[in-house]
Amino acid sequence: MKAIVAHAAKDLRIEERETPTPGPGEVLIRMAAGGICGSDLHYYNHGGFGDVRLREPMILGHEVAGHVEAFGSEVNGLEVGQLVAVSPSRPCGACKFCQAGQQNHCLNMRFYGSAMPFPHIQGAFREYLVADAAQCADATGLSAGEAAMAEPLAVVLHAAKRAGDLMGKRVLVTGCGPIGMLAILVARAAGAMEIACTDIAPFTLQMARKIGADAALNVAENPDTLRPYAADKGHFDVLFECSGVAAALRAAIPAMRPGGVIMQLGLGGDMTLPVQAMTAKELELRGSFRFHAEFFTAVEMMRAGRLDVAPLITHSLPLEEAVTAFDLASDRSQTIKAQIAFG
């Protein structure tokens, strides 16, 4: 089978790997669609991010969906040909964090396409993948591309849960990449009264308006575009910071109301924070990292028609054009989510 393998920055290869065989409790999945994530782009463009670096060739990818090809013994509830979204989160279930219900902080996490541990955890951009049956969510009724959006949607659902009740709240989203776009959708579905967003790319801001943002503000054209929201100690109750850029966070602080919540989702390396301003406003900074049970919630919400992620899938290219797909995914002027079509 073919797999998409990163060797170093700008060194992406399509290589042959052995087709795996499922064991007890496992499922062989014929991959159909895989979304290119920000972390995949960091490996492709920079060879890693922060202290996390590629130290050996690694198959990329963790936003995937495919069809059940075969399964081992002790697997129930799945059928050959069934479309499933595959959760990349594989906690051990035994460590202190798993036992406390914090599986996203598992001490022995095996998350597809991660160079955090060594040897690296190989990813899911391959024609065939063996996964635990427990990782598979029934995606019947969705397209393969929509099903592959379950992973980034789960990231945002986890963040929204940590943000608390959004009903009637005023929400600001900084950074209109896929995670920021999904934050707009989730905030709207959760009852937010007003949603504004900021970005530097006209294309992404146009898409943000299309999917439900009340205001889409270009901070490249007007760095002071949030200034009106700073009157009377601020306007927004919740900030979803999805850019990982310190300047975006700094610009948002004056627009936050006292006692507001900052949900930090963007991972762009260490950031210098305006701590004095945050302290004076009694703002809460809350981190959000990955997800666990929210993956299955994401699939069910899409299947129920609660969230329409299809407009965010702007490009789908065949496996053979993986390098082109990664270059497109890096181009914010025309791409929200680029996916690999495996056949």
Secondary structure in CASP SS format (residue, H / E / C, confidence):
PFRMAT SS
TARGET T0000
AUTHOR 0000-0000-0000
METHOD secondary structure of the structure
MODEL  1
M C 1.00
K E 1.00
A E 1.00
I E 1.00
V E 1.00
A E 1.00
H E 1.00
A E 1.00
A C 1.00
K C 1.00
D E 1.00
L E 1.00
R E 1.00
I E 1.00
E E 1.00
E E 1.00
R C 1.00
E C 1.00
T C 1.00
P C 1.00
T C 1.00
P C 1.00
G C 1.00
P C 1.00
G C 1.00
E E 1.00
V E 1.00
L E 1.00
I E 1.00
R E 1.00
M E 1.00
A E 1.00
A E 1.00
G E 1.00
G E 1.00
I C 1.00
C C 1.00
G H 1.00
S H 1.00
D H 1.00
L H 1.00
H H 1.00
Y H 1.00
Y H 1.00
N H 1.00
H H 1.00
G C 1.00
G E 1.00
F E 1.00
G C 1.00
D C 1.00
V E 1.00
R E 1.00
L C 1.00
R C 1.00
E C 1.00
P C 1.00
M E 1.00
I E 1.00
L C 1.00
G C 1.00
H C 1.00
E E 1.00
V E 1.00
A E 1.00
G E 1.00
H E 1.00
V E 1.00
E E 1.00
A E 1.00
F E 1.00
G C 1.00
S C 1.00
E C 1.00
V C 1.00
N C 1.00
G C 1.00
L C 1.00
E C 1.00
V C 1.00
G C 1.00
Q C 1.00
L E 1.00
V E 1.00
A E 1.00
V E 1.00
S C 1.00
P C 1.00
S C 1.00
R C 1.00
P C 1.00
C C 1.00
G C 1.00
A C 1.00
C C 1.00
K H 1.00
F H 1.00
C H 1.00
Q H 1.00
A C 1.00
G C 1.00
Q C 1.00
Q H 1.00
N H 1.00
H H 1.00
C C 1.00
L C 1.00
N C 1.00
M C 1.00
R C 1.00
F C 1.00
Y C 1.00
G C 1.00
S E 1.00
A C 1.00
M C 1.00
P C 1.00
F C 1.00
P C 1.00
H C 1.00
I E 1.00
Q C 1.00
G C 1.00
A C 1.00
F C 1.00
R E 1.00
E C 1.00
Y E 1.00
L E 1.00
V E 1.00
A E 1.00
D E 1.00
A H 1.00
A H 1.00
Q H 1.00
C E 1.00
A E 1.00
D E 1.00
A C 1.00
T C 1.00
G C 1.00
L C 1.00
S C 1.00
A H 1.00
G H 1.00
E H 1.00
A H 1.00
A C 1.00
M C 1.00
A H 1.00
E H 1.00
P H 1.00
L H 1.00
A H 1.00
V H 1.00
V H 1.00
L H 1.00
H H 1.00
A H 1.00
A H 1.00
K H 1.00
R H 1.00
A H 1.00
G C 1.00
D C 1.00
L C 1.00
M C 1.00
G C 1.00
K C 1.00
R E 1.00
V E 1.00
L E 1.00
V E 1.00
T E 1.00
G C 1.00
C C 1.00
G C 1.00
P H 1.00
I H 1.00
G H 1.00
M H 1.00
L H 1.00
A H 1.00
I H 1.00
L H 1.00
V H 1.00
A H 1.00
R H 1.00
A H 1.00
A C 1.00
G C 1.00
A C 1.00
M C 1.00
E E 1.00
I E 1.00
A E 1.00
C E 1.00
T E 1.00
D E 1.00
I C 1.00
A C 1.00
P H 1.00
F H 1.00
T H 1.00
L H 1.00
Q H 1.00
M H 1.00
A H 1.00
R H 1.00
K H 1.00
I H 1.00
G C 1.00
A C 1.00
D C 1.00
A E 1.00
A E 1.00
L E 1.00
N E 1.00
V C 1.00
A C 1.00
E C 1.00
N C 1.00
P C 1.00
D C 1.00
T C 1.00
L C 1.00
R H 1.00
P H 1.00
Y H 1.00
A H 1.00
A H 1.00
D H 1.00
K H 1.00
G C 1.00
H C 1.00
F E 1.00
D E 1.00
V E 1.00
L E 1.00
F E 1.00
E E 1.00
C C 1.00
S C 1.00
G C 1.00
V C 1.00
A H 1.00
A H 1.00
A H 1.00
L H 1.00
R H 1.00
A H 1.00
A H 1.00
I H 1.00
P H 1.00
A H 1.00
M E 1.00
R E 1.00
P E 1.00
G E 1.00
G E 1.00
V E 1.00
I E 1.00
M E 1.00
Q E 1.00
L C 1.00
G C 1.00
L C 1.00
G C 1.00
G C 1.00
D C 1.00
M C 1.00
T C 1.00
L C 1.00
P C 1.00
V H 1.00
Q H 1.00
A H 1.00
M H 1.00
T H 1.00
A H 1.00
K C 1.00
E C 1.00
L C 1.00
E E 1.00
L E 1.00
R E 1.00
G E 1.00
S C 1.00
F C 1.00
R C 1.00
F C 1.00
H C 1.00
A C 1.00
E H 1.00
F H 1.00
F H 1.00
T H 1.00
A H 1.00
V H 1.00
E H 1.00
M H 1.00
M H 1.00
R H 1.00
A C 1.00
G C 1.00
R C 1.00
L C 1.00
D C 1.00
V C 1.00
A H 1.00
P H 1.00
L H 1.00
I E 1.00
T E 1.00
H E 1.00
S E 1.00
L E 1.00
P E 1.00
L H 1.00
E H 1.00
E H 1.00
A H 1.00
V H 1.00
T H 1.00
A H 1.00
F H 1.00
D H 1.00
L H 1.00
A H 1.00
S C 1.00
D C 1.00
R C 1.00
S C 1.00
Q C 1.00
T C 1.00
I C 1.00
K E 1.00
A E 1.00
Q E 1.00
I E 1.00
A E 1.00
F C 1.00
G C 1.00
END
